[in-house]
Amino acid sequence: MARVLIIGAGGVGNVVIKKCAQNAEVFADILIASRRLISCEKIAAEIKSAARITTAQVDADDVPQTVALIREFKPDLVINVALPYQDLTIMDACLEAGVNYLDTANYEPRDVAKFEYSWQWAYQERFRKAGLMALLGCGFDPGVTNVFTAWMHKHRFDKVETLDIIDCNAGSHGKHFATNFNPEINIREITQNGRYWKNGAWIETQPLEIHQAIDYPQVGPKESYLLFHEELESLVKHFPDIKQARFWMTFGQQYITHLTVLQNVGMTRIDAIDFNGQKIIPLEFLKALLPEPGSLGANYTGKTCIGVQLKGEKDGEATTHFVYNVCDHAACWQEVQSQAVSYTTGVPAMIGAALMLTGQWKGAGVFNVEQLDPDPFMTMLNRWGLPWQELAGVELVP
Ligand SMILES: NC(=O)c1ccc[n+]([C@@H]2O[C@H](COP(=O)([O-])OP(=O)(O)OC[C@H]3O[C@@H](n4cnc5c(N)ncnc54)[C@H](OP(=O)(O)O)[C@@H]3O)[C@@H](O)[C@H]2O)c1
């Protein structure tokens, strides 16, 4: 029976909170805290659960404020589903107040569109010495994709040679242009150069330069674009046998056309410009105009399909396996008033938290998800709303 502080009451926060509340045997006492109290209250009002739910306002950029909240509530774990900008301040607060930590996206500085684990891996010694655990990237991708890789590595392969993570959203929200998770973070991710791992080095590409059609189970063929994604960095570190690691994501033509225009006119810039005597950052202004991810769910139709293909060897034979989940937007709305992108992120965060709180995943230091036993996580995915399937001997990505 644990106490958990969940910071961030946006699209993903809504799902994590509701899934923790469904699992009241583990999450008995939940404090929801966010920059605006109203975001927390709206979610809390929709929950009927045996768990005790309370709300608080916090600015998680402010370490002393966050420490004070942790000391007052005394949680066993802090789940960070605010923005990547808050990762380090929340980790600092957890160290100071002596509590375990979990997030779903790695730290990014506000002024450089660059995401890598170096900043958070640098906390390894401090968490280890404090006897605390920090679990990084426990959403879907990163998160479940790391678990799928670790599970196949453990049960299906003696040696892995290539890794392809494929992420398809074949849903429709009916808006001209919207992003499925925080618009600022999403646009920063997609407009930067692509990158993939080949024979011990990173190969850089132009944004969205490499693409091909991939035939997704239950969804069909969709044009998929090579991007850099953060789990590639930790997976090639923890599975050094992998010679090639790539990440592919689908985008519709309408999305790409809008994004190209916004880029061409300067609306995706992250440096401050002067506007009527005031400094504004165009991308922050654009975010204020776009729909919030949490508001997209009501009329969303279609499915997501996200999975991992590994190629390698088992018992001296070449083999290929693909493990994946298909998630339906409308079913997510029915269950927790969310679209599938927030849902597929929030459920794994709850599962990772439950495994930490029940001692099935434990350790002192900073961990990526693939460093822990994938088996209990795979079992819980089936139980908590993200059932997975497997294809053997079929090559989806050449
Ligand atoms: N691993 C994955 O598969 C995956 C997939 C999608 C998203 N993500 C990550 O999930 C996180 C949440 O994404 P989202 O789509 O839920 O975004 P979102 O809807 O924009 O929600 C972000 C929330 O963070 C809160 N927040 C922002 N700054 C804060 C601060 N200084 N202090 C306290 N709260 C603050 C906001 O608060 P208010 O509403 O109170 O203003 C908002 O509710 C992001 O880090 C994103 O990168 C991971």
Ligand as a Chemical Component Dictionary entry (heavy atoms), coordinates in Angstrom:
data_LIG
# 
_chem_comp.id                   LIG 
_chem_comp.type                 NON-POLYMER 
_chem_comp.pdbx_formal_charge   0 
_chem_comp.three_letter_code    LIG 
# 
loop_
_chem_comp_atom.comp_id 
_chem_comp_atom.atom_id 
_chem_comp_atom.alt_atom_id 
_chem_comp_atom.type_symbol 
_chem_comp_atom.charge 
_chem_comp_atom.model_Cartn_x 
_chem_comp_atom.model_Cartn_y 
_chem_comp_atom.model_Cartn_z 
_chem_comp_atom.pdbx_ordinal 
LIG N1  N1  N 0  7.872  7.748  -23.550 1  
LIG C1  C1  C 0  6.793  7.997  -24.278 2  
LIG O1  O1  O 0  6.291  7.093  -24.959 3  
LIG C2  C2  C 0  6.163  9.357  -24.277 4  
LIG C3  C3  C 0  5.116  9.624  -25.191 5  
LIG C4  C4  C 0  4.418  10.844 -25.099 6  
LIG C5  C5  C 0  4.812  11.782 -24.132 7  
LIG N2  N2  N 1  5.864  11.513 -23.299 8  
LIG C6  C6  C 0  6.282  12.508 -22.279 9  
LIG O2  O2  O 0  5.247  12.656 -21.323 10 
LIG C7  C7  C 0  5.350  13.952 -20.728 11 
LIG C8  C8  C 0  3.968  14.606 -20.680 12 
LIG O3  O3  O 0  3.484  14.780 -21.992 13 
LIG P1  P1  P 0  1.975  15.250 -22.273 14 
LIG O4  O4  O 0  1.630  14.864 -23.639 15 
LIG O5  O5  O -1 1.123  14.811 -21.128 16 
LIG O6  O6  O 0  2.159  16.839 -22.231 17 
LIG P2  P2  P 0  1.083  17.947 -21.754 18 
LIG O7  O7  O 0  -0.295 17.488 -22.030 19 
LIG O8  O8  O 0  1.575  19.241 -22.297 20 
LIG O9  O9  O 0  1.249  17.928 -20.151 21 
LIG C9  C9  C 0  2.372  18.422 -19.503 22 
LIG C10 C10 C 0  1.930  18.773 -18.090 23 
LIG O10 O10 O 0  3.099  19.217 -17.378 24 
LIG C11 C11 C 0  2.718  20.260 -16.526 25 
LIG N3  N3  N 0  3.841  21.163 -16.284 26 
LIG C12 C12 C 0  4.552  21.868 -17.196 27 
LIG N4  N4  N 0  5.481  22.608 -16.588 28 
LIG C13 C13 C 0  5.370  22.340 -15.259 29 
LIG C14 C14 C 0  6.069  22.787 -14.110 30 
LIG N5  N5  N 0  7.064  23.672 -14.192 31 
LIG N6  N6  N 0  5.676  22.320 -12.899 32 
LIG C15 C15 C 0  4.647  21.434 -12.774 33 
LIG N7  N7  N 0  3.948  20.974 -13.842 34 
LIG C16 C16 C 0  4.315  21.407 -15.061 35 
LIG C17 C17 C 0  1.618  21.007 -17.280 36 
LIG O11 O11 O 0  0.900  21.618 -16.249 37 
LIG P3  P3  P 0  -0.478 22.441 -16.213 38 
LIG O12 O12 O 0  -1.473 21.691 -17.062 39 
LIG O13 O13 O 0  -0.828 22.325 -14.769 40 
LIG O14 O14 O 0  -0.181 23.796 -16.696 41 
LIG C18 C18 C 0  0.909  19.898 -18.038 42 
LIG O15 O15 O 0  -0.205 19.420 -17.344 43 
LIG C19 C19 C 0  6.376  14.714 -21.575 44 
LIG O16 O16 O 0  7.616  14.673 -20.912 45 
LIG C20 C20 C 0  6.449  13.915 -22.853 46 
LIG O17 O17 O 0  7.688  14.049 -23.516 47 
LIG C21 C21 C 0  6.516  10.315 -23.333 48 
# 
loop_
_chem_comp_bond.comp_id 
_chem_comp_bond.atom_id_1 
_chem_comp_bond.atom_id_2 
_chem_comp_bond.value_order 
_chem_comp_bond.pdbx_ordinal 
LIG N1  C1  SING 1  
LIG C1  O1  DOUB 2  
LIG C1  C2  SING 3  
LIG C2  C3  SING 4  
LIG C2  C21 DOUB 5  
LIG C3  C4  DOUB 6  
LIG C4  C5  SING 7  
LIG C5  N2  DOUB 8  
LIG N2  C6  SING 9  
LIG N2  C21 SING 10 
LIG C6  O2  SING 11 
LIG C6  C20 SING 12 
LIG O2  C7  SING 13 
LIG C7  C8  SING 14 
LIG C7  C19 SING 15 
LIG C8  O3  SING 16 
LIG O3  P1  SING 17 
LIG P1  O4  DOUB 18 
LIG P1  O5  SING 19 
LIG P1  O6  SING 20 
LIG O6  P2  SING 21 
LIG P2  O7  DOUB 22 
LIG P2  O8  SING 23 
LIG P2  O9  SING 24 
LIG O9  C9  SING 25 
LIG C9  C10 SING 26 
LIG C10 O10 SING 27 
LIG C10 C18 SING 28 
LIG O10 C11 SING 29 
LIG C11 N3  SING 30 
LIG C11 C17 SING 31 
LIG N3  C12 SING 32 
LIG N3  C16 SING 33 
LIG C12 N4  DOUB 34 
LIG N4  C13 SING 35 
LIG C13 C14 SING 36 
LIG C13 C16 DOUB 37 
LIG C14 N5  SING 38 
LIG C14 N6  DOUB 39 
LIG N6  C15 SING 40 
LIG C15 N7  DOUB 41 
LIG N7  C16 SING 42 
LIG C17 O11 SING 43 
LIG C17 C18 SING 44 
LIG O11 P3  SING 45 
LIG P3  O12 DOUB 46 
LIG P3  O13 SING 47 
LIG P3  O14 SING 48 
LIG C18 O15 SING 49 
LIG C19 O16 SING 50 
LIG C19 C20 SING 51 
LIG C20 O17 SING 52 
# 
